[in-house]
Amino acid sequence: MPGMTEGLRAELADATNAVEDCLARLLPEVSTPEARLFDAMRYATLNGGKRLRPFLVLTTARMFNVSEGAALRVASAVEMVHSYSLVHDDLPAMDNDDMRRGRPSCHKQFDEATAILAGDALLTRSFEVLANVSTHPDPAVRIDLVNALAQASGPNGMVGGQMIDLLTERENSAREGLDVAAITRMHQMKTGRLIGFSCTAGAILGKAPAQLRHALSAYAHDLGLAFQIVDDLLDVEGDPGEMGKSAGKDAAAGKVTFVSLLGTDRAREQARILSAQAVEHLKPFDGEADRLRDVAAYVLDRRS
């Protein structure tokens, strides 16, 4: 992958394999009447992807000496939430995408009703995983994880950001009111909050001091916005073959994006600034955060 160091590539591959194995255990194949639901859940999650959010969980967990088993459970829970959001986003009532990660979207492979149920089941399963004693023996830590993921993925986070995005696509009045500050808030909710949870989950598991959690949260804030700006750039300039999904959808839908507001050159420069700011927030961790620094560099140069 362009812009990715050999060390990051190797660790990301190892993390991807470990998370895939954990997800397969947490979402088993069944022979009971609801087997089609489990098949759809597995189809939506065990299908490759960058696994960036789980990697962030595993990386920060190592910084606080958290057991790999606990970190993998939280990483898998995050990926379930992310996968559920993609299943629902692809539905005809939302973004109406027929392809996801280079193959048919969940609702095309199965049907719309099954896809909706699969998304619902992945979301609820993620919280079941976090609440289980196998994730952490301290119930206060498990409550903290559940609360943080709920805030990141709910109406004040990912789902709320998606609502704003839909309104701006469908209503001229909402679209006309979007400036850089408003679109920043929307994407911080829609994309950034789940990345924020992924970056702080390891600190929660490790019962880290508040100031270190805040440093990771600040890193995630800037990283998430840089990630979204690059997403907007890829929609304009990306290769659908590399991305595994169609390009040009934002412009076709009349969406307001960082690129439409700033232009490609200014948007790219803003992503560079945010990536540099993200790295600055990692100073308290010295060399322990080198992989997070590599991620900030990779986000700028990714092609998918």
Secondary structure, DSSP 4 states (H G I P E B T S, - for coil): -TT--HHHHHHHHHHHHHHHHHHHHHS----STTHHHHHHHHHHHSS----HHHHHHHHHHHHTT--HHHHHHHHHHHHHHHHHHHHHHTSTTTT--SEETTEE-HHHHS-HHHHHHHHHHHHHHHHHHHHSTTT-S-HHHHHHHHHHHHHHHSTTTHHHHHHHHHHHHH-HHHHHT--HHHHHHHHIIIIIHHHHHHHHHHHHHTT--HHHHHHHHHHHHHHHHHHHHHHHHHHHH--HHHHTS-SSHHHHTT---HHHHH-HHHHHHHHHHHHHHHHHTTGGGGGGGHHHHHHHHHHHH---
